[in-house]
Amino acid sequence: MVRFALKGILGRKLRTGLTAIAIVLGVAMVAGTFMLTDSIDKAFDSIFTDVRQGSNAVISGKSAFDLSEGSGTNSPTLDESLLPEVRSLPSVAEAEGGVDGEAQLIGEDGKAIVYGGAPNLGFSVSSGDSPFNPLTLVEGAWPKAGELVIDRSTADKEDFRLGESIGVQAEGPAQRLRISGLVRFGSVSTIGGATLAGFDLPTAQELFGKRGRLDEIAVAARPGVSDEELVRDLQAELPPTAQVKTGSQQARDDAAETNSFISFLRGFLLAFGGIALFVGAFVIANSLSITIAQRTREFATVRTIGGSRRQLLVSVLIEALVIGVLASLVGLAVGVGLAKALFWLFDLVGFTLPNSGLILEPTAVVIALAAGIIVTVVASIRPAFRATRVPPIAAVREGASLPQSRFARFRVPGSILLTLAGFAALTWGLFGPGLSTTALLVW
């Protein structure tokens, strides 16, 4: 029956190919979505990990309420006098304070440099040999008073050169600072469309209106001191307005909002893959039903020469399984190209995303292949059972056709009800009160 099933596929190459297209598109969307979001997730993880490199603990201001829900409020700052106290603790090997904020670079046309919705990051820069510095100096020198370093990508796009003075605006009026160096951030190949501007600590404090203040203090432990021991020692010395977390915990907290965005993006794109597979299931069911109707006498002949209903069922399911496997493998390959195309598309519309290279996780492969194969096989079950109902006498009967299903009388009213339900869901999604974005898209 395996040979019989394969001959059935090879004898109808065009119909088989057209049937497989729906599954190819669905699997490609699922695989491409996982590759895209996994790659973005890995890039952001690298960014937040690189930011906290060398930090066994991070001290920051303590807020009276949660600031992670888009409240528009920043964490309170720390008094700069806290830094020497931290450095004096026996468990501390090194500590360094820093400030950060939004710093708009201003181009030669006098306009702010913004790439899509990407942030314009400004921060104080540690010295080149500092264990807390995530930047790599590509060209020039680290900044001194009245200077800044910018990322190499922005410099190339705007044709900025070393020694050139450019405008920078943060909390106060724009100031002109000299470019002392070009930098690259961490281990990622690109951080998206974000611009980076690094200053020495006094210049950053002045730009962000934080004279004598610090946003956080990064702390490295002495050899033999665990992160937990360091945190306990620091907690005992901190004022009530400050808090301390391990470097890994701070990195996770920093990444929380980004992870939420990636989860939303993954769900949004997977919905399209699910729709493609859902539609593909109907295409496969209809195609197999037509094929089985055309092969009525062929199946009847098999029954006449001794083929059982079970063998016919298995042969149709094998056809579907082969189509599902081949289409899913092609869809997986197409998904790689789709993920690259999505990166290009986001870049084209000005929403450049961080990228450390496209990755394909085993989980993504399993889910994409399983989705395509299972949908194909499940969609073939009803046509397969129809094939088993072909009577042997149909082999000698001219114009023989499959007998009507006992559910055939429900076809028209079922279609009408399904259509009405679809329009009702669409109407509620468009005009229903108080729907969240997710609920709206689902409806």
C-alpha positions as CSV (number, residue, x, y, z in Angstrom):
1,M,0.0,0.0,0.0
2,V,3.0,2.3,0.5
3,R,3.9,1.9,-3.2
4,F,0.3,2.3,-4.2
5,A,0.1,5.6,-2.2
6,L,3.4,6.9,-3.7
7,K,2.2,6.1,-7.2
8,G,-1.0,8.1,-6.5
9,I,1.1,11.1,-5.5
10,L,3.4,10.9,-8.5
11,G,0.5,10.4,-10.9
12,R,-1.0,13.8,-9.8
13,K,2.1,16.0,-9.5
14,L,0.4,19.3,-10.2
15,R,-2.5,18.8,-7.7
16,T,0.0,17.5,-5.1
17,G,2.2,20.6,-5.6
18,L,-0.8,23.0,-5.3
19,T,-2.1,21.1,-2.3
20,A,1.3,21.5,-0.6
21,I,1.6,25.2,-1.1
22,A,-0.8,26.1,1.7
23,I,1.3,24.0,4.1
24,V,4.6,25.4,2.8
25,L,3.3,28.9,3.5
26,G,2.0,28.1,7.0
27,V,5.1,26.3,8.1
28,A,7.3,29.0,6.6
29,M,5.4,31.6,8.7
30,V,5.7,29.6,11.9
31,A,9.4,28.8,11.4
32,G,10.2,32.3,10.2
33,T,8.5,33.8,13.2
34,F,10.4,31.7,15.7
35,M,13.7,32.4,13.9
36,L,13.0,36.1,13.9
37,T,11.9,36.4,17.5
38,D,14.5,34.0,18.8
39,S,17.2,36.0,17.1
40,I,15.8,39.3,18.5
41,D,15.6,37.7,21.9
42,K,19.2,36.5,21.8
43,A,20.4,39.9,20.6
44,F,18.6,41.7,23.5
45,D,19.8,39.2,26.0
46,S,23.3,39.9,24.8
47,I,22.8,43.6,25.1
48,F,21.5,43.4,28.7
49,T,24.2,40.9,29.7
50,D,26.9,43.0,28.2
51,V,25.6,46.1,30.0
52,R,26.0,44.3,33.3
53,Q,29.4,42.6,32.5
54,G,31.7,42.8,35.5
55,S,28.9,43.8,37.8
56,N,28.3,41.4,40.7
57,A,25.8,43.9,42.2
58,V,24.0,47.0,41.1
59,I,22.8,49.8,43.4
60,S,19.9,52.0,42.2
61,G,17.3,54.3,43.6
62,K,14.3,52.8,45.3
63,S,10.9,53.8,44.2
64,A,7.7,53.7,46.2
65,F,5.8,52.0,43.4
66,D,6.5,49.8,40.3
67,L,8.0,51.7,37.4
68,S,7.8,48.9,34.9
69,E,4.3,49.5,33.7
70,G,5.0,52.6,31.6
71,S,4.3,55.1,34.4
72,G,6.5,57.7,32.8
73,T,8.4,58.1,36.1
74,N,12.1,57.4,36.4
75,S,13.8,55.8,39.4
76,P,15.1,58.3,42.1
77,T,18.8,59.1,41.8
78,L,21.5,58.4,44.4
79,D,23.7,61.0,46.2
80,E,27.2,60.9,44.7
81,S,28.6,60.7,48.3
82,L,27.4,57.1,48.5
83,L,30.1,55.9,46.0
84,P,33.1,56.3,48.4
85,E,31.2,54.5,51.1
86,V,30.6,51.6,48.9
87,R,34.2,51.5,47.7
88,S,35.3,51.3,51.3
89,L,33.5,48.0,52.1
90,P,35.8,45.0,52.6
91,S,33.8,42.8,50.1
92,V,34.0,45.4,47.3
93,A,36.8,45.2,44.8
94,E,35.7,48.0,42.6
95,A,32.7,50.3,42.2
96,E,31.7,52.9,39.7
97,G,28.8,55.3,39.4
98,G,27.0,56.3,36.3
99,V,24.1,58.3,34.9
100,D,22.1,57.9,31.7
101,G,19.2,59.3,29.8
102,E,18.0,60.3,26.4
103,A,20.5,62.3,24.4
104,Q,19.5,63.5,20.9
105,L,22.4,63.9,18.5
106,I,21.8,66.8,16.1
107,G,22.8,66.5,12.4
108,E,24.4,69.0,10.2
109,D,20.9,70.1,9.0
110,G,20.1,71.1,12.6
111,K,17.6,68.3,13.1
112,A,17.6,65.5,15.7
113,I,18.9,62.2,14.4
114,V,16.2,59.6,14.8
115,Y,15.9,56.2,13.1
116,G,12.3,55.1,13.3
117,G,11.2,54.5,16.8
118,A,14.6,53.5,18.1
119,P,15.9,55.2,21.3
120,N,18.6,57.8,21.5
121,L,20.8,56.6,24.3
122,G,23.1,58.8,26.3
123,F,25.2,57.7,29.3
124,S,28.4,58.2,31.2
125,V,31.3,56.1,29.9
126,S,33.7,54.2,32.1
127,S,37.4,54.3,31.3
128,G,38.6,51.8,28.7
129,D,40.1,49.4,31.2
130,S,37.0,49.4,33.5
131,P,35.4,46.0,34.0
132,F,32.0,47.7,33.8
133,N,32.5,49.2,30.3
134,P,30.4,47.3,27.6
135,L,31.8,49.5,24.8
136,T,34.7,48.7,22.5
137,L,36.7,51.7,21.2
138,V,36.9,51.3,17.4
139,E,38.7,54.5,16.7
140,G,39.9,57.6,18.6
141,A,40.0,58.0,22.4
142,W,37.6,57.9,25.3
143,P,35.9,61.2,26.1
144,K,37.1,63.9,28.4
145,A,35.3,67.2,29.4
146,G,33.5,68.7,26.4
147,E,33.8,65.5,24.4
148,L,31.7,62.5,23.5
149,V,32.0,59.1,21.7
150,I,29.3,57.9,19.3
151,D,28.6,54.5,17.8
152,R,30.3,53.7,14.5
153,S,27.0,53.0,12.8
154,T,25.6,56.5,13.4
155,A,28.9,58.1,12.4
156,D,28.9,56.2,9.1
157,K,25.3,57.1,8.3
158,E,25.7,60.8,9.1
159,D,29.3,61.1,7.8
160,F,30.6,62.3,11.2
161,R,34.3,62.3,11.7
162,L,36.7,62.3,14.6
163,G,37.4,65.8,15.9
164,E,34.2,67.2,14.5
165,S,31.9,69.1,16.9
166,I,28.2,68.1,16.8
167,G,25.1,69.2,18.7
168,V,23.7,67.2,21.6
169,Q,20.5,67.9,23.5
170,A,19.4,66.1,26.7
171,E,17.6,67.9,29.6
172,G,18.7,71.4,28.9
173,P,19.6,73.4,25.7
174,A,21.7,71.9,23.0
175,Q,25.4,71.9,23.5
176,R,28.2,71.3,21.0
177,L,30.7,68.6,21.9
178,R,33.7,67.3,20.1
179,I,33.7,63.6,18.8
180,S,36.7,62.0,20.5
181,G,36.1,58.4,19.5
182,L,33.9,55.9,17.7
183,V,32.6,52.8,19.6
184,R,30.9,49.5,19.1
185,F,28.5,48.0,21.7
186,G,29.1,44.6,23.2
187,S,29.0,41.4,21.2
188,V,26.0,42.1,18.9
189,S,26.5,43.0,15.3
190,T,23.9,45.8,15.5
191,I,21.8,47.3,18.2
192,G,19.1,48.3,15.7
193,G,18.4,51.9,15.0
194,A,19.5,53.2,18.4
195,T,22.1,56.0,18.6
196,L,24.7,55.9,21.3
197,A,26.4,58.9,22.9
198,G,28.9,58.4,25.7
199,F,30.3,61.2,27.9
200,D,32.7,61.4,30.9
201,L,30.7,61.4,34.2
202,P,30.8,65.2,34.9
203,T,29.7,66.1,31.4
204,A,26.9,63.5,31.5
205,Q,25.7,64.8,34.9
206,E,25.5,68.3,33.5
207,L,23.7,67.2,30.3
208,F,21.1,65.2,32.2
209,G,20.6,67.7,35.0
210,K,22.0,65.4,37.7
211,R,24.9,67.3,39.2
212,G,26.2,65.4,42.3
213,R,23.8,62.6,41.6
214,L,24.1,59.0,40.2
215,D,21.5,56.8,38.6
216,E,23.2,53.6,39.7
217,I,26.5,52.2,41.1
218,A,28.0,49.1,39.6
219,V,29.9,46.9,42.1
220,A,32.5,44.2,41.6
221,A,33.1,41.7,44.4
222,R,36.5,40.7,45.8
223,P,37.7,37.2,45.0
224,G,36.0,34.6,47.1
225,V,32.9,36.8,47.8
226,S,29.7,35.5,46.3
227,D,27.1,37.8,44.8
228,E,24.7,37.1,47.6
229,E,27.3,37.9,50.3
230,L,28.1,41.2,48.5
231,V,24.4,42.1,48.3
232,R,24.0,41.5,52.0
233,D,27.0,43.6,52.9
234,L,25.7,46.4,50.7
235,Q,22.2,46.3,52.0
236,A,23.5,46.9,55.5
237,E,25.1,50.2,54.4
238,L,22.6,51.6,52.0
239,P,20.1,54.4,52.9
240,P,16.4,53.6,52.7
241,T,16.2,55.4,49.4
242,A,18.5,52.9,47.7
243,Q,18.2,49.2,46.7
244,V,20.7,46.6,45.5
245,K,20.3,43.6,43.2
246,T,22.8,41.1,41.8
247,G,24.0,41.9,38.3
248,S,22.1,38.9,36.8
249,Q,18.9,40.0,38.6
250,Q,19.3,43.5,37.4
251,A,19.9,42.3,33.8
252,R,16.6,40.3,34.0
253,D,14.7,43.3,35.3
254,D,16.1,45.4,32.5
255,A,15.0,42.9,29.9
256,A,11.5,42.4,31.3
257,E,9.8,45.1,29.2
258,T,11.7,43.9,26.1
259,N,10.7,40.3,26.7
260,S,7.0,41.4,26.9
261,F,7.4,43.1,23.5
262,I,9.0,40.0,21.9
263,S,6.2,37.8,23.3
264,F,3.6,40.1,21.7
265,L,5.5,40.2,18.4
266,R,5.9,36.4,18.4
267,G,2.2,35.8,19.1
268,F,1.1,38.4,16.5
269,L,3.2,36.8,13.7
270,L,2.3,33.2,14.8
271,A,-1.3,34.1,14.4
272,F,-0.7,34.6,10.7
273,G,1.0,31.2,10.5
274,G,-1.9,29.6,12.3
275,I,-4.3,31.2,9.9
276,A,-2.3,29.9,6.9
277,L,-2.3,26.4,8.4
278,F,-6.0,26.6,9.2
279,V,-6.8,27.5,5.6
280,G,-4.3,25.0,4.4
281,A,-6.2,22.2,6.2
282,F,-9.4,23.0,4.2
283,V,-7.4,23.2,1.0
284,I,-5.9,19.7,1.7
285,A,-9.3,18.2,2.7
286,N,-11.0,19.6,-0.4
287,S,-8.1,18.5,-2.7
288,L,-8.0,15.0,-1.3
289,S,-11.8,14.8,-1.5
290,I,-11.7,15.7,-5.2
291,T,-8.9,13.3,-5.9
292,I,-10.7,10.5,-4.1
293,A,-13.9,11.2,-6.1
294,Q,-11.8,11.0,-9.3
295,R,-10.3,7.7,-8.2
296,T,-13.5,6.0,-7.3
297,R,-13.1,3.2,-9.9
298,E,-9.4,2.9,-9.0
299,F,-10.2,2.3,-5.3
300,A,-13.1,0.0,-6.2
301,T,-10.7,-2.1,-8.3
302,V,-8.4,-2.4,-5.3
303,R,-11.3,-3.6,-3.2
304,T,-12.3,-6.1,-5.9
305,I,-8.9,-7.7,-6.0
306,G,-8.8,-8.1,-2.2
307,G,-7.8,-4.8,-0.8
308,S,-9.4,-4.1,2.6
309,R,-11.0,-0.9,3.8
310,R,-8.2,-0.5,6.3
311,Q,-5.6,-0.7,3.5
312,L,-7.3,2.0,1.5
313,L,-7.4,4.2,4.6
314,V,-3.7,3.6,5.3
315,S,-2.8,4.4,1.7
316,V,-4.6,7.8,1.7
317,L,-3.1,8.7,5.1
318,I,0.3,7.8,3.7
319,E,-0.2,10.1,0.8
320,A,-1.1,12.9,3.2
321,L,1.8,12.1,5.5
322,V,4.3,12.2,2.5
323,I,2.8,15.5,1.3
324,G,2.9,16.9,4.9
325,V,6.6,15.9,5.5
326,L,7.8,17.2,2.1
327,A,5.8,20.5,2.3
328,S,6.9,21.1,5.9
329,L,10.6,20.6,5.0
330,V,10.2,23.0,2.1
331,G,8.4,25.4,4.4
332,L,11.2,25.2,6.9
333,A,13.7,26.3,4.3
334,V,11.4,29.1,3.1
335,G,11.1,30.2,6.7
336,V,14.8,31.0,6.8
337,G,14.3,33.4,3.9
338,L,11.1,34.8,5.4
339,A,12.9,35.6,8.7
340,K,15.6,37.5,6.7
341,A,12.9,39.3,4.8
342,L,11.1,40.3,8.0
343,F,14.4,41.8,9.3
344,W,14.8,43.7,6.0
345,L,11.1,44.8,6.1
346,F,11.4,46.2,9.7
347,D,14.6,48.0,8.6
348,L,12.9,49.4,5.6
349,V,10.1,51.0,7.6
350,G,12.6,52.5,10.1
351,F,12.0,49.9,12.8
352,T,15.5,48.4,12.8
353,L,15.9,45.6,15.4
354,P,19.0,44.4,17.2
355,N,20.6,41.5,15.4
356,S,23.4,39.1,16.4
357,G,22.7,36.7,13.5
358,L,19.8,34.5,12.5
359,I,19.4,31.4,14.8
360,L,17.3,28.3,14.4
361,E,16.5,26.6,17.7
362,P,15.6,22.9,17.7
363,T,12.3,23.8,19.4
364,A,11.4,26.0,16.4
365,V,12.2,23.2,14.0
366,V,10.1,20.6,15.9
367,I,7.1,23.0,16.3
368,A,7.1,24.1,12.7
369,L,7.5,20.5,11.3
370,A,5.0,19.1,13.7
371,A,2.4,21.8,12.9
372,G,2.6,21.2,9.2
373,I,2.6,17.4,9.3
374,I,-0.2,17.1,11.9
375,V,-2.4,19.6,10.1
376,T,-2.0,17.7,6.9
377,V,-2.7,14.3,8.3
378,V,-5.7,15.5,10.4
379,A,-7.1,17.2,7.3
380,S,-6.9,14.0,5.4
381,I,-8.8,11.8,7.9
382,R,-12.3,12.6,6.6
383,P,-11.3,12.1,2.9
384,A,-9.5,8.9,3.9
385,F,-12.6,7.5,5.5
386,R,-14.6,8.5,2.4
387,A,-12.2,6.4,0.3
388,T,-13.0,3.3,2.4
389,R,-16.7,3.6,1.6
390,V,-16.1,3.0,-2.1
391,P,-18.0,-0.3,-2.9
392,P,-16.2,-2.9,-5.0
393,I,-19.1,-2.9,-7.6
394,A,-18.2,0.7,-8.5
395,A,-15.2,-0.8,-10.5
396,V,-17.6,-2.1,-13.2
397,R,-20.2,0.7,-13.0
398,E,-20.0,3.6,-15.5
399,G,-20.2,7.0,-13.8
400,A,-19.9,5.6,-10.3
401,S,-19.7,8.1,-7.5
402,L,-19.1,8.1,-3.8
403,P,-22.2,7.6,-1.6
404,Q,-23.4,10.7,0.2
405,S,-22.4,11.1,3.8
406,R,-25.1,11.0,6.5
407,F,-24.1,14.5,7.4
408,A,-24.5,15.9,3.9
409,R,-27.9,17.3,4.7
410,F,-26.3,19.7,7.2
411,R,-23.9,21.2,4.7
412,V,-26.0,24.2,3.6
413,P,-27.3,25.2,7.0
414,G,-23.9,24.7,8.5
415,S,-22.3,26.9,5.9
416,I,-24.9,29.6,6.6
417,L,-24.4,29.5,10.3
418,L,-20.6,29.6,10.0
419,T,-20.8,32.6,7.7
420,L,-23.1,34.4,10.1
421,A,-20.8,33.6,13.0
422,G,-17.8,34.9,11.1
423,F,-19.5,38.2,10.3
424,A,-20.7,38.5,14.0
425,A,-17.1,38.0,15.2
426,L,-15.8,40.5,12.8
427,T,-18.4,43.1,13.8
428,W,-17.7,42.6,17.5
429,G,-14.0,42.9,16.9
430,L,-14.5,46.2,15.1
431,F,-17.2,47.8,17.3
432,G,-17.1,45.9,20.6
433,P,-16.6,48.2,23.6
434,G,-13.4,48.1,25.8
435,L,-11.6,45.4,23.8
436,S,-7.8,45.1,24.3
437,T,-5.5,44.9,21.3
438,T,-5.2,41.2,21.7
439,A,-8.9,40.6,22.1
440,L,-9.6,42.8,19.0
441,L,-7.1,40.8,16.9
442,V,-8.5,37.5,18.1
443,W,-12.1,38.5,17.2
